[in-house]
Amino acid sequence: MPKITKIEEQKNKDRVNIYVDDEFFIGIYADLVYTLKLKKGNDIDKESVQKIIDDEMYLKAKNKALNILSRAPQSQKNIVYKLSKNEFNEKTIDRVLDFLKEYKFIDDEILAKNMVKDKLNINKYGKNRIKQALYSKGIDSSTINTALESEVDEDKEFENALYLGNKRYEKIKNEDKNKIYQKLSSHLTYKGFGYDTVRKVVNKIMNTEF
């Protein structure tokens, strides 16, 4: 019967390496050593222990993912990244993703649409700024483009740009006309609006006021 010959602490002190018959067997969280009563010199059925460890790691990873999602919605990519940082292996992460998808805890399409609506209606952003926000959330370009096409139209973008442009104008209206034009253009570009929308909005504001 194989024997545990060494249990050593990793650099991450929450985890340990287990050696069986002087060969590396597995790296696990230290608390599982106590849960499974693993000790140096113990006989070990490697297959049975591996199955128990796999199930325990799955439960830990699932709870970690649910804790992350309780604070804010996440994309699949971000969940994978955050679980990987906690040293869960690919097999465990795949099991967690299957669970999260089955119960709709993660859905990139729904997340993208909700984020587009919020950035459009609350922040008043243009498409380019919304894209950046969704990319940073780990959503892929195809899903982002689909969400933008279904939620954003030219009229809404123009309305948002005009709203933000007028707000900005009130703060700089006493400056030189050329400076006002430049600052309005830069501000709206920063907020994510394309060249044509920026030009139309700035011209409308400037023509109205001068």
N, C-alpha and C positions, 0 to 999 in steps of 0.2 A: 504493500500500500504506500503510495507517495506520502512524503512528510513535508510539513512546513519547516524550512531550514533557516529562514530569516524574514523578519518584518522590519523594514526600515522607513524612517520618515522622509518624505519628499521635501523639496525646497518650500513648496506650499504645505505648511504644517498641518493642514486639514486632511492631507492625503498621505497614504503610505504605499510602499511597494512590497509585494509578497513574493517570496521565493520558495519554490517547491523543488526538493532534491537539488538544491544549489543552483537552480535555473529560475530566471524571472518568470513569474506566473501572471500577475495582474497588478495594476495600480488601482486602488479604491479609496473612498473616503474613510478616514480613521474611525469614525463612529460605527461603520459596518464591521470592523474588526471585533468590537465589543458586542454588537448585536448578534453576530454569527459565532462568537466565542472562539475566534481564531487565535491560536497561540503557537509559538515556536515549539516544534517537537510533536505537534498534533498530526495524526494521520488525516488525510484529506481525500475525499472523492472529488476530483477536479471538475467533472462534468456537473455534478449536483450543486457544488458550490458556485460554479460559473452561472448556472441557471438562477440561483437565488440572488446572486450579485446583480445579474442583468435586470431582474425584476425590481430589486431595491433601487438601482440607479435610475430605472424608468420612473419610479414613483418620485424620486428626488427631482429629476428633471421636469416632470410634469408639474409638480408643486412650484418649482422655480419659475416655469413659464407662466403659470396662472398668477403668481405673485407679480410678475412683470406686467402682465396684461391688466391686472387690477388697478395699476397706476395710470396706464395710458394704452390706447389701442396700438398694436404693432403689426408691421408687415411680416410675412414669412421670413424674409431675408434677415430682418433684425432679430427675430426670435432665434434663428439658427446661429447668428453671430454671438448673441448673448449666452446661449447655452454652450457654445463651443468655448467661450472664454472661461466658463466654469468647468471645463475639461470633461464634458460629457461626450461620448464617442458618437460617430455617425449613426450607428445602428440605434442607439438610444434616442437620439434626436429625431430620427425618422419615425419612431414609434410615437413620440410626443406630437409630432406634426400631424400624424394620422388622427390622433385623438382630438387635437385642437380644430382640425378641419371638419371632422365628423360632427362636432358640437358647435360649429360656427364661431369659435373663439377667435379664429383668424380667417379673414377673407379679404384678399388684397383688392378685389374689385369694389367691394362695398366700402372699404377703407378709403380708397382713392376717390370715390364719388363723394363721400362725406367730407373729406378734406378739401376737395375742390369747392364744394358748397360753402364751407366755412371761410375759406380764404377769399372767395368771391364776394360773399354777402356780408361778412363781418370785417375782414381786413381790407376789402375793396381792391385786392390785388389784380394785376393783369396776368395773362397766361404765362409769361416767362417766369415771373416770380412764383406762381403756383407750381410750375414744373419743378423749380429748384426745391421747393418745400417737399414735394412728393418724392423726388430723387433722394433727398436727405433722409427720408423715412424708409428707404430701401425698396421702393416700389419700382417695377420695371417700366421701361419706356412705352411698351405696347399698352399696358394697363393704364398708364398716365394719359396717353393720347386718346384712348377710348373714353375715359372719364371726362376729359376736357371737351371732346366733341359733343358729348351728350349733355353737358351742363353749362357750357359757355358759348355765348353768341356775341356778334360784333356790337349789337346795341347795348348789351349789358357791360361790355368792356368800355365802350365810349362813356356810358353813364358813370361808371366807377372812376374813370380817368378824369372826367369833368369835375366830379365831386372832390377828388384829391387835389386836382389842379386849382380849383377855387379856394380850397383851404390853404394851400401853399401860397397862393397869390395874396391873400389877406395879410400874410406876414412880411411880404417883400414889395408890396405895391408902391412904396415910396422910393424905391431904388431906380437906377437908370433903366430905361426901357430894354436895352440890349441885355443887361444883366438879368432882368426879370425873365426874358425869353430863355436865356441859357439855364437859369436856375429851375424854371418850370420844366423845361425839357429834360434836364438831368434828373430831377425829382421823379418825374413820371416814368422815365426809363428805369430808374432804380426800383420803382414799384412794379415793374414787370410788363409794361406796355410796349408794343411794337412801334416802329418808326411812324407808320401811317396814322395810328391812333394818337400818338404824341403830337404830331404835327397838326392834326385837325383840332385837337383840344386846345393846344397852346394858341393857335390862330384864332379860335373862337373867343377865348378869354381876352386876348390882346385886342382883337377887333371890337369887342364889347366895351372895353375899358378906355380905349384911346380914340 
